[in-house]
Every structure is written in structure tokens, then in C-alpha cells.
Amino acid sequence: MKKQLCIVLAAAGILCGCQQKKTCTEQAFQYNVDKFYDLEILRYDVPEFDSLSLQQKSLLYCLSEAALWGRDILFDQNGRYNLRIRRACEELYLNYPYDKGSSEFDAFERYLKRVWFSNGIHHHYSEDKFLPEFDKEWFILACDAAGVEYDDDILPVMFDPTVMPKRTTAQDGVDLVACSAGNYYGEGVTQAEAEAWYAAHKDNSPEPLWIGLNSQLVKNEKGEIEERVYKVGGLYGEALEHVVHWLKEALQYAENDQQREVIEKMIAFNETGDLKTFNEYCIAWVKDLDSRVDFVNGFTETYSDPLGITGTWESMVNFKDLAATKRTQLISDNAQWFEDHSTTDPKYKKEEVKGVTAKVITAAILAGDCYPATPIGINLPNANWIRKEYGSKSVTIDNLMHAYNEAAKGNGFNEEFMIDDEIRAIYEKYGAMCGDLHTDLHECVGHGSGKLMPGVTKDALKEHASTIEEARADLFGLYYLADPKLVELGLLPNAEAYKAGYYQQMMNGLMTQLVRIEPGKDIEEAHMRNRQLIANWCYAHANGEMEIIERDGKHYLQINDYEGVRRLYGELLAEIQRITSEGDYAAAKEMVETYAVKVNQDLHKEILARYQKLNLAPYKGFVNPVYRVERNAEGMITDVKLDFSEGYIEQHLRYSRDYSALPSVN
Ligand code: ZN
């Protein structure tokens, strides 16, 4: 599973934990790289890289090479014409004989940049095909002049809006396989045929194989369904050979036996395509908790297969963020203190509470379906029986959030929506820190706090359970954000910093999160409901602590008494805990329906209009750093250095030149 970035939070710059990172104050690092259409390209830093040993750096380098070799696989999985289109466009880009300053060439360049971003010709998020803003005749003549040869079949695929309009469709009543452009099924395979094949081959044993995870279903000459397995010697074998080569190189630098087993199993899986080996790999991976360096490399998430079976190729290489992990450890170590001192009724408190240490990682390379657009967290493996029996690893990727945050600075969001310079100044100083700490409190102690009364079950609150649960964890975090204990523990620098978090929560819950809601719609999603519930309830129960004031037709939140807001959070926390502990469904329903769902239509319109004027690119992606190795005469790595100077176009052209092993037709 992937945790996706909340676009608005990123735009507002409130998702980061940057206080421990030196680079924060160094202006030299360039986070913003490029912007086109609705996309913005950022660069991420890799803090603490220098704290890794040479062995760990070498391991990371080999794993990053293994990651980059999978790029073509994703292009082909996203559509069977994608590699042909990408290659024709890249060749034209490099050999165009005329003026590269023309408007046609400019439109062509933006198209190619979009193809790279989406790993194909469909928008990475909406999955709709995007059309070139240059015409077919221009393309044909330009290719002619540049000596670019291409398959004529790509022309309708590129230019005709009715051909392959959607990458993965979820539309009711249509053949999901036939109507999806994704290449998980060969030409002519229908949904019914694919489903029948999966049903016939499904593994119902207690430790089932994920049949179909690593294969394409095609029709053979006799019209029967056949499986083409992704493996060395099979489908995508030419790319997987390189992946395997670099995984083998990585073996010599493994940090311990457990990690060596992980790498060995992944090699064996790529070589054989054997799903039992994949299960063994997953189990070994879950057990590897001690290594500093970690990685995902292979056919992982199944969102892009319209039937949700086959894995999309991705890779992310990362290492543990020790500073952030120390922070969550500190919170977790004090879990009992937090439990004992909260505003909830003592009878709902846990006598013995255990905190959770959140794992925070630093991404070192992004590839496949994690690149250029990326999740901000990963929770794997996906097989439920492995999760149940062996657990799972859930991580938050701090340096990417940090990059979102830094890149958002100066985008005008805070200037538009925050009431005055005073709060903006506090927010600029402490906003990221508070956002981070609030997340830590929410995850490490919030969810784990409190207990249910005898006889009350977890599902007592039914459809409102997740909203109430998220509100409970959020309120726990908010209440403690203002506690002197955090300053005492060294988690916040002073008694004023928390105001940034309070203002942000109230502003977001009352107003700015509405930019994610379409005009006229109510709030559906549990996290959003929770945020509005908290803000609306506090606002409704406020007695001078805060107000919304109007200035030149625009509304702003003003907080007059932050201590008072804390009292309100505390009061609501006590009530939400009571509802949870007692399983009081009627009260939960009343609470959610009164405060969480309905949107103030006039305010919504105003917020949307103000947001639109800021002209922010809603989707972000990244360029990777370049890892440069030095080797001795025996070929052993003697140093690995980071280079952040590569641009977006250069990076993609280099990847296509140096990491492209697949034929155009697979
Ligand atoms: Zn939560």
C-alpha cells in the first residue's frame, strides 16, 4: 500500500520534519527544478548520507543501479506503445534539425516531459490520455527531416483521442480489461476470460501464492489464455537481467545475514518467477529490521491492473533517518506519561500503554512507479496472510516531505490565507516542526491511547468509526502540542512554537482543506471529516478564543487565546474518548453529522477562487540525485559521492540512454 501525499498540505507546506536537518538553513539547495502543465518537478536532498559507512554507501549504490534498470518495464506495463512513442520522441528531440525555439518544438518538448513524468501517454493521476499540442503533420515532417524511423501504429495512439483514452478504467458496466490501455493483458483478452483464468488458478491454501502478480495474460494462437511470466528469460527478461546483476553486486555489501537473505530471495524470484520464492522474500524482508539500508524492488502495487492482481514495477532505495527515529522513540518512551496526563476520564485510560516507534526513512533513489511522482509512505507487504503472521513494515519518507515543504515556501499560500504577518512568521519558523511532531504524536501515542469498556467492540461506531478514531488521535496530538512537556523533552524549542500547529489546524479544518472538495459536494473522506469536526466543534464552542473576520470580502481566522484553544481541544478529546470507550454510536453520529460533513457553500466558493488564483501545480514529482562511484584497481568501490546538479530533461535522456534494455515491442 502506498500513502499518498495530501496535495493541499504539501502546498501549504505543513508536512515536514525538518528541524533536525542542517540543510534547512542552507539556501544553496535548489528544490524547485521545473514546472509544466499541472506538474512541478522538485529535487530532494539526502541528509545523513555522509553518516553511512562505505559499505552502506556501496550497497545503496548497487541497489540504486538495480532500481534504475526497471524503468522501461513500467513504461511497457503502462501501455504497449509507450516505449515506441518515447523512443521516437527522444530521437526526434535529440536530432531535430530546425529551430528549437519554435512554438511547435516547445509544445513537443512539453509533451515529451509529460510522457517521462507519466511513464507513458496517460496522466499519472487521472489516467486520461493527454494529447500533443503540436499536430500530427508537424510530427511526421519533423521525424522525416531528423531521420527518425517509427512504427506508424503510434500515430493514432498519440493523436486520436478515441484510441486508448484511459490507462486503467473503473467504469461500471464496461469490459475493464478491454477498455484499459494498460498492458497487463494482451490484445483481445476480455475481462471474463482473465477472471476465469484467475479463478481457475487461484491458490486457496493457508499460505497462498499471489497467482498473476508477475505475469501478463495473453491469448495464444488457439485462442487460449496463457501466462507470460516476468522473469529472466521471460517477459521483461532483458531488463530483469540487469536488475539481477546489480542485486548480485549488492550482495557483497549486505549489512547482515537477514538482509543478504532478502537480496538472495529477490534475485531468485527475478530469475525463476517462482511465487513461493516471492513469499519467502516478503517474509525475509519484514524480518529485516536492523539494517540501516532497505529497499523495495519489483512487482509490487496492483492499482494499475484493472483487475487488481498484477504488480506494477517499482523501486525505492532508502535508509533509516536516525534523527527522526530518535524523535519518535522519545515520544514512544513517554507514552505512559501522555496517557496519564490527558484530559480523558481516568476510567477510559490504559493502565499500561505502549508507544509505537514510527519508522522514518530517507529516500535515496526513486524508480519505476515511485518516480517521478512518489508516495510519501509505504506499507508492505500486500499479502494479508503475511501481514497477519509476520507483520508489515510501514514507513514515512521524511526527506521527500521536506522537499515538498521547502519547495512550497514563497508560493503565496500562507500570504493568501493566514491573517497577518505575526502568525506567518511563527508559522514559517515552527510550522513544519509542529506538523511533524503532531504526526508523530498521532501515530506513536494517539491511536494507542485509551481503552474500550468491557463489552464494547471496535466496530461499535460503525460507519463513523474511522472519523472518530482519526479525531481521537489528532486531538491527542493537538492537546499535547502545547504541553510544556514537549519543550522539556527538547522536541519543541519554546512555549510559543505550538501556535503554528494550532493556527494551521484550525485554518485548515475551517477553511483551506475545502480546496480539495468539488463545488457543491460534502466531505466524505474520514481524515478530512475528522479535521473539520475538530475545527468546527471548537469554533462552535468558542467564547472569544477565536473568530472569523472579514476583510475586503475575504475571510480569515483569528485566534485570540491559544491557551483557550488548547482547553477546547482537551474538552473535545475527553468527549471523543468517552464516545469511543462507551461505543456510543448515537453520539458519534450526531457529532459527525453536525460538524464534519456539511460544507459552508459561500465560504467554499470563496476559498476555491482564492486558491485558483495562486496557480499552484497540484502534482509534484522528483529528479533523483546522481550517485558517482570511485573504484580502485581491483574494481572495489572506494567512495560514493552525491551529485544534485542534474536537470529533469538531462536525467530522463540519460536514463533512456544508459538504462534501457527492453525491445520496443515486448
Ligand atoms: Zn491516524
Boltz pocket constraint, residues with backbone or C-beta under 6 A from the ligand:
constraints:
  - pocket:
      binder: B
      contacts: [[A, 442], [A, 447], [A, 469], [A, 470], [A, 473]]
      max_distance: 6.0
